[in-house]
Amino acid sequence: MAFSKQQLQKFADLIQIEITPEEMEKMNIDSVVEWLDKLKQIDTTGVKPLLNPSEHKLPTRADIVTDGNIRDLVLANTPDNAGTSRGYFAVPKVMDGE
């Protein structure tokens, strides 16, 4: 399957990358597509999906409920006291109200 320069430019525009004409000349996308077609032809029946290439297990901890009522300690970390007396962090506005 051959890709035209127009198709490659369209793909680049869709994924929002800039490709110079010199880079476009050097690209050999057709060989990548051929390689992917070869991968599709591999018989994988009976092969379990691999979720993690490593056999290591992540350490787990017991799911123990603790007293998380430390609001005052958390609010003590604020750089100013705006809002802390009412129990929240005051932050600058980040979105316009349209």
Z-matrix of the N, CA and C atoms (Angstrom, degrees):
N
C 1 1.449
C 2 1.526 1 107.82
N 3 1.295 2 117.37 1 117.31
C 4 1.458 3 122.27 2 -178.46
C 5 1.520 4 109.81 3 -98.32
N 6 1.318 5 114.62 4 138.87
C 7 1.464 6 120.76 5 177.63
C 8 1.515 7 109.12 6 -104.89
N 9 1.297 8 116.23 7 136.94
C 10 1.462 9 120.27 8 176.84
C 11 1.524 10 108.94 9 -83.22
N 12 1.317 11 115.31 10 164.82
C 13 1.466 12 119.90 11 177.82
C 14 1.525 13 110.75 12 -63.25
N 15 1.314 14 116.69 13 -33.88
C 16 1.467 15 120.61 14 178.64
C 17 1.533 16 110.45 15 -65.33
N 18 1.341 17 116.55 16 -41.51
C 19 1.459 18 119.79 17 178.78
C 20 1.529 19 110.89 18 -65.30
N 21 1.329 20 116.57 19 -42.42
C 22 1.460 21 119.91 20 177.98
C 23 1.520 22 111.01 21 -62.33
N 24 1.336 23 116.36 22 -40.93
C 25 1.462 24 119.60 23 178.90
C 26 1.523 25 110.52 24 -65.70
N 27 1.324 26 117.03 25 -37.90
C 28 1.463 27 120.44 26 177.56
C 29 1.523 28 111.00 27 -64.11
N 30 1.357 29 116.81 28 -43.27
C 31 1.461 30 120.54 29 176.51
C 32 1.526 31 110.47 30 -59.95
N 33 1.320 32 116.38 31 -44.01
C 34 1.469 33 120.63 32 -179.73
C 35 1.524 34 110.50 33 -62.41
N 36 1.320 35 116.96 34 -40.30
C 37 1.456 36 120.46 35 178.34
C 38 1.523 37 111.08 36 -65.65
N 39 1.330 38 116.78 37 -39.96
C 40 1.458 39 120.51 38 -179.06
C 41 1.528 40 112.23 39 -65.08
N 42 1.331 41 117.04 40 -37.70
C 43 1.460 42 119.29 41 179.91
C 44 1.535 43 111.61 42 -96.27
N 45 1.303 44 115.49 43 8.95
C 46 1.461 45 124.38 44 172.09
C 47 1.527 46 113.11 45 57.47
N 48 1.328 47 115.71 46 52.78
C 49 1.459 48 120.46 47 171.28
C 50 1.517 49 108.33 48 -123.54
N 51 1.300 50 115.19 49 152.39
C 52 1.458 51 119.94 50 178.74
C 53 1.523 52 109.07 51 -99.29
N 54 1.322 53 116.34 52 129.75
C 55 1.460 54 121.85 53 177.21
C 56 1.519 55 107.22 54 -123.67
N 57 1.316 56 115.30 55 122.18
C 58 1.461 57 119.80 56 178.28
C 59 1.522 58 109.03 57 -75.37
N 60 1.332 59 117.73 58 158.20
C 61 1.472 60 120.31 59 177.28
C 62 1.534 61 112.57 60 -57.48
N 63 1.348 62 116.53 61 -33.45
C 64 1.463 63 119.68 62 178.43
C 65 1.529 64 110.57 63 -66.43
N 66 1.344 65 116.30 64 -42.18
C 67 1.462 66 120.22 65 177.89
C 68 1.526 67 110.52 66 -65.95
N 69 1.313 68 116.25 67 -36.62
C 70 1.467 69 120.77 68 179.80
C 71 1.527 70 110.20 69 -62.29
N 72 1.328 71 117.16 70 -38.42
C 73 1.463 72 121.24 71 179.42
C 74 1.527 73 110.97 72 -66.32
N 75 1.341 74 117.20 73 -36.03
C 76 1.458 75 121.26 74 -176.97
C 77 1.529 76 112.94 75 -77.69
N 78 1.328 77 116.97 76 -20.90
C 79 1.460 78 120.48 77 -175.16
C 80 1.523 79 111.25 78 -68.05
N 81 1.329 80 115.04 79 137.66
C 82 1.461 81 120.98 80 177.35
C 83 1.525 82 107.50 81 -125.19
N 84 1.319 83 115.84 82 67.87
C 85 1.456 84 122.62 83 -176.95
C 86 1.520 85 111.11 84 -65.35
N 87 1.324 86 117.07 85 -32.31
C 88 1.464 87 120.01 86 -177.50
C 89 1.528 88 111.72 87 -59.51
N 90 1.335 89 118.12 88 -37.15
C 91 1.465 90 119.95 89 179.79
C 92 1.530 91 110.66 90 -67.97
N 93 1.310 92 118.01 91 -34.11
C 94 1.459 93 121.51 92 177.28
C 95 1.527 94 109.89 93 -66.69
N 96 1.318 95 116.92 94 -44.29
C 97 1.463 96 121.21 95 179.37
C 98 1.532 97 110.36 96 -63.71
N 99 1.327 98 117.01 97 -40.73
C 100 1.467 99 120.18 98 177.37
C 101 1.526 100 110.59 99 -62.13
N 102 1.317 101 117.47 100 -42.03
C 103 1.463 102 122.11 101 178.75
C 104 1.527 103 110.48 102 -62.57
N 105 1.330 104 116.94 103 -42.05
C 106 1.459 105 120.52 104 178.08
C 107 1.527 106 111.03 105 -65.02
N 108 1.321 107 117.63 106 -36.90
C 109 1.469 108 120.76 107 176.07
C 110 1.520 109 110.87 108 -63.42
N 111 1.341 110 117.31 109 -38.17
C 112 1.462 111 120.34 110 176.77
C 113 1.531 112 110.40 111 -64.42
N 114 1.326 113 117.30 112 -39.62
C 115 1.466 114 120.66 113 178.61
C 116 1.524 115 111.23 114 -62.81
N 117 1.325 116 117.08 115 -36.36
C 118 1.462 117 120.88 116 178.96
C 119 1.524 118 111.86 117 -63.68
N 120 1.320 119 117.43 118 -27.03
C 121 1.457 120 121.61 119 -176.18
C 122 1.529 121 113.14 120 -81.24
N 123 1.314 122 118.32 121 -8.87
C 124 1.462 123 121.47 122 -179.00
C 125 1.521 124 109.38 123 -71.94
N 126 1.336 125 116.17 124 131.84
C 127 1.462 126 121.53 125 179.54
C 128 1.534 127 109.15 126 -79.42
N 129 1.313 128 116.11 127 114.12
C 130 1.465 129 120.99 128 -178.33
C 131 1.527 130 111.76 129 -113.54
N 132 1.313 131 118.11 130 20.13
C 133 1.459 132 119.94 131 178.74
C 134 1.525 133 108.76 132 -66.51
N 135 1.312 134 115.22 133 134.67
C 136 1.459 135 120.98 134 179.70
C 137 1.519 136 114.18 135 84.59
N 138 1.319 137 117.91 136 -1.48
C 139 1.461 138 121.30 137 179.01
C 140 1.523 139 108.27 138 -95.93
N 141 1.330 140 115.41 139 123.48
C 142 1.460 141 119.41 140 -179.63
C 143 1.527 142 109.43 141 -73.74
N 144 1.331 143 117.29 142 143.75
C 145 1.467 144 119.87 143 177.53
C 146 1.530 145 110.67 144 -62.50
N 147 1.302 146 116.39 145 141.17
C 148 1.458 147 122.52 146 179.58
C 149 1.523 148 108.35 147 -94.62
N 150 1.307 149 115.89 148 114.86
C 151 1.454 150 119.90 149 -179.94
C 152 1.519 151 111.93 150 -86.43
N 153 1.329 152 116.76 151 -29.34
C 154 1.448 153 120.92 152 -177.39
C 155 1.529 154 107.66 153 -148.45
N 156 1.331 155 118.82 154 126.44
C 157 1.455 156 119.55 155 -178.85
C 158 1.523 157 113.33 156 -69.92
N 159 1.307 158 116.99 157 -12.91
C 160 1.452 159 121.33 158 -179.89
C 161 1.523 160 109.92 159 -99.10
N 162 1.285 161 116.82 160 142.72
C 163 1.460 162 121.38 161 178.33
C 164 1.532 163 112.12 162 -84.72
N 165 1.315 164 116.78 163 -5.33
C 166 1.465 165 120.35 164 -178.06
C 167 1.523 166 110.41 165 -70.66
N 168 1.298 167 114.97 166 139.92
C 169 1.457 168 121.24 167 175.62
C 170 1.525 169 108.52 168 -97.52
N 171 1.315 170 115.97 169 143.10
C 172 1.449 171 119.70 170 176.65
C 173 1.520 172 109.61 171 -75.58
N 174 1.312 173 116.95 172 141.84
C 175 1.472 174 118.43 173 178.49
C 176 1.524 175 109.81 174 -66.67
N 177 1.297 176 116.03 175 141.19
C 178 1.455 177 120.87 176 178.20
C 179 1.520 178 109.16 177 -116.87
N 180 1.286 179 115.94 178 159.54
C 181 1.461 180 120.94 179 176.77
C 182 1.515 181 108.09 180 -127.59
N 183 1.279 182 114.52 181 160.97
C 184 1.459 183 119.76 182 179.70
C 185 1.526 184 109.20 183 -68.22
N 186 1.301 185 116.39 184 142.09
C 187 1.456 186 121.55 185 178.73
C 188 1.524 187 108.34 186 -88.16
N 189 1.322 188 114.52 187 87.46
C 190 1.455 189 121.25 188 -175.54
C 191 1.527 190 109.06 189 -107.04
N 192 1.302 191 116.33 190 132.03
C 193 1.457 192 121.57 191 177.91
C 194 1.530 193 108.31 192 -76.78
N 195 1.314 194 115.22 193 127.70
C 196 1.467 195 120.06 194 178.11
C 197 1.520 196 109.23 195 -120.42
N 198 1.298 197 116.13 196 166.61
C 199 1.455 198 120.77 197 177.79
C 200 1.523 199 107.82 198 -77.95
N 201 1.302 200 116.98 199 103.58
C 202 1.454 201 121.36 200 -177.98
C 203 1.511 202 112.99 201 -93.72
N 204 1.302 203 117.33 202 14.74
C 205 1.458 204 121.51 203 -176.80
C 206 1.525 205 110.27 204 -81.13
N 207 1.344 206 116.07 205 72.19
C 208 1.467 207 120.52 206 -179.70
C 209 1.526 208 109.95 207 -122.92
N 210 1.321 209 116.74 208 35.70
C 211 1.458 210 121.47 209 -176.71
C 212 1.521 211 111.66 210 -55.26
N 213 1.317 212 117.81 211 -44.56
C 214 1.464 213 119.93 212 -177.56
C 215 1.523 214 111.93 213 -64.47
N 216 1.328 215 117.49 214 -36.61
C 217 1.471 216 120.18 215 177.39
C 218 1.520 217 110.90 216 -66.85
N 219 1.321 218 116.43 217 -39.47
C 220 1.466 219 120.10 218 179.01
C 221 1.524 220 110.24 219 -67.69
N 222 1.312 221 117.25 220 -45.17
C 223 1.467 222 120.52 221 -178.99
C 224 1.521 223 112.37 222 -67.06
N 225 1.317 224 118.45 223 -18.40
C 226 1.470 225 121.08 224 177.60
C 227 1.524 226 111.31 225 -68.54
N 228 1.335 227 118.11 226 -13.30
C 229 1.470 228 121.99 227 -179.10
C 230 1.516 229 113.39 228 -85.68
N 231 1.309 230 118.50 229 -2.52
C 232 1.454 231 120.54 230 -177.29
C 233 1.528 232 111.19 231 -72.44
N 234 1.348 233 117.86 232 142.66
C 235 1.463 234 120.43 233 -179.24
C 236 1.531 235 113.00 234 -69.95
N 237 1.321 236 118.01 235 -26.65
C 238 1.461 237 119.96 236 175.02
C 239 1.528 238 107.79 237 -134.95
N 240 1.296 239 116.68 238 169.56
C 241 1.458 240 120.22 239 -173.79
C 242 1.520 241 113.74 240 -95.02
N 243 1.316 242 117.83 241 10.22
C 244 1.461 243 119.82 242 -179.37
C 245 1.518 244 109.76 243 -65.56
N 246 1.303 245 117.47 244 117.02
C 247 1.458 246 122.52 245 177.11
C 248 1.504 247 114.57 246 92.66
N 249 1.330 248 118.44 247 -20.34
C 250 1.459 249 118.82 248 -175.59
C 251 1.520 250 112.52 249 -67.65
N 252 1.317 251 117.00 250 -28.79
C 253 1.467 252 118.44 251 178.55
C 254 1.525 253 111.06 252 -67.83
N 255 1.337 254 116.42 253 -22.19
C 256 1.461 255 120.65 254 178.14
C 257 1.520 256 112.28 255 -98.61
N 258 1.338 257 117.34 256 1.95
C 259 1.449 258 120.72 257 173.80
C 260 1.511 259 116.47 258 91.13
N 261 1.324 260 119.12 259 26.12
C 262 1.462 261 120.65 260 177.94
C 263 1.523 262 110.09 261 -149.64
N 264 1.343 263 115.62 262 163.53
C 265 1.456 264 122.05 263 173.79
C 266 1.518 265 108.28 264 -84.53
N 267 1.309 266 117.89 265 134.63
C 268 1.455 267 122.01 266 173.13
C 269 1.536 268 106.80 267 -95.72
N 270 1.333 269 116.04 268 126.68
C 271 1.462 270 121.40 269 -178.92
C 272 1.520 271 109.11 270 -126.11
N 273 1.325 272 117.63 271 157.97
C 274 1.458 273 119.75 272 177.47
C 275 1.526 274 111.10 273 -63.94
N 276 1.309 275 116.46 274 152.39
C 277 1.451 276 122.56 275 177.57
C 278 1.522 277 109.31 276 -64.81
N 279 1.330 278 116.61 277 132.88
C 280 1.468 279 119.86 278 -177.45
C 281 1.523 280 112.78 279 -115.18
N 282 1.327 281 118.08 280 -11.36
C 283 1.466 282 120.76 281 -179.76
C 284 1.510 283 109.16 282 -130.90
N 285 1.330 284 115.75 283 145.32
C 286 1.462 285 120.00 284 175.56
C 287 1.524 286 109.07 285 -81.12
N 288 1.307 287 116.13 286 141.33
C 289 1.456 288 120.11 287 176.98
C 290 1.519 289 109.53 288 -87.36
N 291 1.325 290 116.74 289 98.01
C 292 1.461 291 120.54 290 -178.45
C 293 1.499 292 110.39 291 -95.80
